[in-house]
Amino acid sequence: HFRMENSIHENNVAVFYMLDKQFHLTISEASHNRVLLDMSRMLWEQRVNIPYAGLDKRSGDKNVLIKLNQQHKAIIEAIRAGNADNALQRALLHLKYVREIIGY
């Protein structure tokens, strides 16, 4: 997450969302769930067609990026601790926040 923090510090939204994509695909791959991985890849391929490509005002706001990165860290911490329930709850909070960002 150092690279994500660095991209926030440098106001490099495009790099942040490139790393965001890597984060989510890595989580999908680690799940060993082929359906999840295929769906994740499909959604990321389609992502360029929606406003949440890191280019609109809300999704490029520095405070939003900081919060997204904090949520990523919380998910990773729960996974590392082997706490599946906590990881799930953190992931659901993250998805809820993303939906708020994109107004969906």
C-alpha positions as CSV (number, residue, x, y, z in Angstrom):
1,H,0.0,0.0,0.0
2,F,3.0,2.2,0.0
3,R,2.6,2.7,-3.7
4,M,-1.0,3.7,-3.3
5,E,-0.1,6.1,-0.5
6,N,2.6,7.6,-2.7
7,S,0.2,8.0,-5.6
8,I,-2.2,9.9,-3.3
9,H,0.6,12.1,-2.1
10,E,1.6,12.9,-5.7
11,N,-2.0,13.4,-6.8
12,N,-1.7,10.7,-9.4
13,V,-5.2,9.4,-9.6
14,A,-4.5,7.2,-12.6
15,V,-1.8,5.3,-10.8
16,F,-3.9,5.0,-7.7
17,Y,-6.7,3.3,-9.7
18,M,-4.2,1.1,-11.6
19,L,-3.0,-0.1,-8.2
20,D,-6.6,-0.4,-7.0
21,K,-7.3,-2.7,-9.9
22,Q,-4.3,-4.8,-9.0
23,F,-5.4,-5.0,-5.4
24,H,-8.9,-6.2,-6.3
25,L,-7.7,-8.8,-8.8
26,T,-5.1,-10.1,-6.4
27,I,-7.7,-10.6,-3.7
28,S,-9.9,-12.4,-6.3
29,E,-6.9,-14.6,-7.4
30,A,-6.1,-15.4,-3.7
31,S,-9.6,-16.6,-3.2
32,H,-9.1,-19.5,-5.6
33,N,-12.6,-18.9,-6.7
34,R,-12.6,-19.0,-10.5
35,V,-16.1,-17.4,-10.9
36,L,-15.1,-14.5,-8.6
37,L,-11.8,-14.0,-10.6
38,D,-13.6,-14.1,-13.9
39,M,-16.3,-11.7,-12.7
40,S,-13.7,-9.4,-11.3
41,R,-11.8,-9.3,-14.6
42,M,-15.0,-8.7,-16.5
43,L,-16.0,-5.9,-14.2
44,W,-12.6,-4.2,-14.5
45,E,-12.7,-4.5,-18.3
46,Q,-16.1,-2.7,-18.3
47,R,-15.0,-0.1,-15.7
48,V,-13.7,2.2,-18.4
49,N,-17.3,2.8,-19.4
50,I,-18.4,4.1,-16.1
51,P,-17.7,7.4,-14.4
52,Y,-15.7,5.7,-11.6
53,A,-12.5,5.5,-13.8
54,G,-10.7,7.8,-11.4
55,L,-11.3,10.8,-13.6
56,D,-14.4,12.5,-12.2
57,K,-14.3,14.9,-9.3
58,R,-15.6,12.7,-6.6
59,S,-13.5,9.6,-7.3
60,G,-10.4,11.7,-7.7
61,D,-10.8,13.6,-4.5
62,K,-7.7,13.1,-2.2
63,N,-9.9,12.4,0.9
64,V,-11.8,9.7,-1.0
65,L,-8.5,8.0,-2.1
66,I,-7.2,8.1,1.4
67,K,-10.4,6.5,2.7
68,L,-10.3,3.8,0.0
69,N,-6.7,3.0,0.9
70,Q,-7.6,2.8,4.6
71,Q,-10.4,0.3,3.7
72,H,-8.0,-1.8,1.6
73,K,-5.6,-1.9,4.6
74,A,-8.4,-3.0,6.9
75,I,-9.4,-5.8,4.5
76,I,-5.8,-7.0,4.3
77,E,-5.3,-6.9,8.0
78,A,-8.4,-9.1,8.5
79,I,-7.2,-11.6,5.9
80,R,-3.8,-11.7,7.5
81,A,-5.4,-12.4,10.9
82,G,-7.3,-15.2,9.3
83,N,-10.6,-13.5,10.3
84,A,-12.9,-14.3,7.4
85,D,-16.0,-12.7,9.0
86,N,-14.1,-9.4,9.7
87,A,-12.7,-9.5,6.1
88,L,-16.2,-9.9,4.7
89,Q,-17.6,-7.1,6.8
90,R,-14.7,-4.8,5.8
91,A,-15.2,-5.7,2.1
92,L,-18.9,-5.0,2.4
93,L,-18.2,-1.6,3.9
94,H,-15.7,-0.9,1.1
95,L,-18.3,-1.8,-1.6
96,K,-20.9,0.4,0.1
97,Y,-18.5,3.3,0.1
98,V,-17.6,2.7,-3.6
99,R,-21.3,2.7,-4.5
100,E,-21.6,6.1,-2.7
101,I,-18.7,7.5,-4.7
102,I,-20.1,6.5,-8.0
103,G,-23.6,7.5,-7.0
104,Y,-24.9,4.0,-7.7
